[in-house]
Amino acid sequence: MSVPAGPVRVPHILILGGTTEARRLAADLTDRLPGTRVTTSLAGRVAAPRLPAGEVRIGGFGGPDGLAHWLREHAVDALIDATHPFAGTISFNAAQAAATAHVPLLALRRPGWVPGPDDTWHPVASLTEAAEAVRGLGHRVFLTTGRMGLATFAHLTDQWFLVRSVDAPEPPFPPRMQVLLARGPFSLEDERALLRDHRIDVLVTKDSGGAATAPKLEAAREAGVPVVVVRRPPVPPGVPVAETPDQAVAWLLAL
Ligand SMILES: NC(=O)c1ccc[n+]([C@@H]2O[C@H](COP(=O)([O-])OP(=O)(O)OC[C@H]3O[C@@H](n4cnc5c(N)ncnc54)[C@H](OP(=O)(O)O)[C@@H]3O)[C@@H](O)[C@H]2O)c1
C-alpha cells in the first residue's frame, strides 16, 4: 500500500535587512538554495529602498514579542540579523525573539574600520560625545552619521555642517548646515573634492565598516583632516557573528 505524500514544507529564512550585505545575502541564497523561501525585512526608513531578491516585507514588528510572533506565524527556520552595525534596538529584539521562538539566529556584521599610522581619529562612544568632540576640532564639519541623529548636533551654533544623507533631514538640526542628498558608494576622487571645495576641517562618521563609504577616510587622511569615529554598539551576547554573506551561507548550510 502506498502512503500519500504530505505537502513538502519549504524552509524559510528571514533576513533583517537595510544593508548592502543583506541584499547580497538575499541574492546568494535565492541563487544557491533554490527551493528555500527567503524573506527580507526592511524598517521602512528610506523612501525608495533598493529592493533585495526574494520576498520583502516592510515596517516594524512591534518589538521583540511582535517579531517572535512573526517568526512563529511564518514558520521561520533561521533568522539572520544583517542590519546596520548601529541599528542596536532591532539586534537586541532579534536576540530576544529568536530565543522565545526557538529559531537559530546569526548576526551578519561587516568588520569595522581600522585606523592607519597616518590617520588622526578621535574615537567616541556616542553621537553625544561626537558633538562634544567637534567643538574642539574645527568649524567646518562634514557630518556623515545619517539624518536620524542630527538633533544631537542641533545646539552647535558656532559650527557649519555639511550633512550627507539619503533622504532629506527633518528638524531639529543644526542652524548652519548644507544638505547633500546622496547614496554611496562614493569615490576617493569625489571625497577629496568634497573636503577641498567645502574647506572641511573635521569629519564625523560612525564606524560602519565596508568599502562603499570608506574613501572619505582616505581623503581625510590625505588632507590631514581629523576624524571623529563613533564606536559600534556590541552585538547581543551569545549571538554568533559572520563577517561576510559567504560565512552566513556556510552557517545556514551547517544547520
Ligand atoms: N542606524 C544606522 O546608522 C543605519 C544605517 C544604514 C541603514 N540602517 C538600516 O535602517 C534600519 C533602521 O535602523 P535604526 O537604526 O532606526 O534601527 P533600530 O534603532 O535598531 O530599530 C528601531 C526599530 O525599527 C524597526 N526596525 C529596524 N530594523 C528593522 C528591519 N530590518 N525590519 C523591520 N523593522 C525594523 C524595529 O521596530 P519594531 O520594534 O516595531 O519591530 C526597531 O525596534 C535598519 O534595518 C538598518 O539596517 C541603519
PDBQT file of the ligand as one rigid body, heavy atoms in Angstrom, charges set to zero:
ROOT
HETATM    1  N1  LIG A 301      21.394  53.118  12.229  1.00  0.00    +0.000 N 
HETATM    2  C1  LIG A 301      22.101  53.344  11.130  1.00  0.00    +0.000 C 
HETATM    3  O1  LIG A 301      23.141  54.038  11.144  1.00  0.00    +0.000 OA
HETATM    4  C2  LIG A 301      21.680  52.709   9.822  1.00  0.00    +0.000 A 
HETATM    5  C3  LIG A 301      22.437  52.952   8.673  1.00  0.00    +0.000 A 
HETATM    6  C4  LIG A 301      22.075  52.341   7.468  1.00  0.00    +0.000 A 
HETATM    7  C5  LIG A 301      20.991  51.519   7.426  1.00  0.00    +0.000 A 
HETATM    8  N2  LIG A 301      20.256  51.289   8.554  1.00  0.00    +0.000 N 
HETATM    9  C6  LIG A 301      19.103  50.380   8.464  1.00  0.00    +0.000 C 
HETATM   10  O2  LIG A 301      17.950  51.114   8.782  1.00  0.00    +0.000 OA
HETATM   11  C7  LIG A 301      17.061  50.333   9.582  1.00  0.00    +0.000 C 
HETATM   12  C8  LIG A 301      16.632  51.115  10.797  1.00  0.00    +0.000 C 
HETATM   13  O3  LIG A 301      17.776  51.480  11.542  1.00  0.00    +0.000 OA
HETATM   14  P1  LIG A 301      17.628  52.059  13.018  1.00  0.00    +0.000 P 
HETATM   15  O4  LIG A 301      18.996  52.468  13.466  1.00  0.00    +0.000 OA
HETATM   16  O5  LIG A 301      16.486  53.013  13.079  1.00  0.00    +0.000 OA
HETATM   17  O6  LIG A 301      17.219  50.712  13.788  1.00  0.00    +0.000 OA
HETATM   18  P2  LIG A 301      16.940  50.426  15.341  1.00  0.00    +0.000 P 
HETATM   19  O7  LIG A 301      17.074  51.688  16.115  1.00  0.00    +0.000 OA
HETATM   20  O8  LIG A 301      17.749  49.264  15.734  1.00  0.00    +0.000 OA
HETATM   21  O9  LIG A 301      15.429  49.934  15.290  1.00  0.00    +0.000 OA
HETATM   22  C9  LIG A 301      14.328  50.730  15.671  1.00  0.00    +0.000 C 
HETATM   23  C10 LIG A 301      13.066  49.985  15.298  1.00  0.00    +0.000 C 
HETATM   24  O10 LIG A 301      12.919  49.945  13.878  1.00  0.00    +0.000 OA
HETATM   25  C11 LIG A 301      12.366  48.693  13.483  1.00  0.00    +0.000 C 
HETATM   26  N3  LIG A 301      13.345  48.022  12.604  1.00  0.00    +0.000 N 
HETATM   27  C12 LIG A 301      14.679  48.240  12.489  1.00  0.00    +0.000 A 
HETATM   28  N4  LIG A 301      15.212  47.488  11.536  1.00  0.00    +0.000 NA
HETATM   29  C13 LIG A 301      14.194  46.753  11.029  1.00  0.00    +0.000 A 
HETATM   30  C14 LIG A 301      14.097  45.797   9.984  1.00  0.00    +0.000 A 
HETATM   31  N5  LIG A 301      15.170  45.441   9.258  1.00  0.00    +0.000 N 
HETATM   32  N6  LIG A 301      12.881  45.257   9.726  1.00  0.00    +0.000 NA
HETATM   33  C15 LIG A 301      11.780  45.635  10.434  1.00  0.00    +0.000 A 
HETATM   34  N7  LIG A 301      11.811  46.533  11.412  1.00  0.00    +0.000 NA
HETATM   35  C16 LIG A 301      12.998  47.094  11.697  1.00  0.00    +0.000 A 
HETATM   36  C17 LIG A 301      12.093  47.928  14.750  1.00  0.00    +0.000 C 
HETATM   37  O11 LIG A 301      10.761  48.255  15.093  1.00  0.00    +0.000 OA
HETATM   38  P3  LIG A 301       9.834  47.231  15.928  1.00  0.00    +0.000 P 
HETATM   39  O12 LIG A 301      10.342  47.263  17.329  1.00  0.00    +0.000 OA
HETATM   40  O13 LIG A 301       8.460  47.779  15.746  1.00  0.00    +0.000 OA
HETATM   41  O14 LIG A 301      10.000  45.868  15.300  1.00  0.00    +0.000 OA
HETATM   42  C18 LIG A 301      13.077  48.534  15.739  1.00  0.00    +0.000 C 
HETATM   43  O15 LIG A 301      12.689  48.402  17.072  1.00  0.00    +0.000 OA
HETATM   44  C19 LIG A 301      17.776  49.034   9.926  1.00  0.00    +0.000 C 
HETATM   45  O16 LIG A 301      17.137  47.993   9.257  1.00  0.00    +0.000 OA
HETATM   46  C20 LIG A 301      19.209  49.237   9.456  1.00  0.00    +0.000 C 
HETATM   47  O17 LIG A 301      19.764  48.080   8.872  1.00  0.00    +0.000 OA
HETATM   48  C21 LIG A 301      20.571  51.880   9.749  1.00  0.00    +0.000 A 
ENDROOT
TORSDOF 0
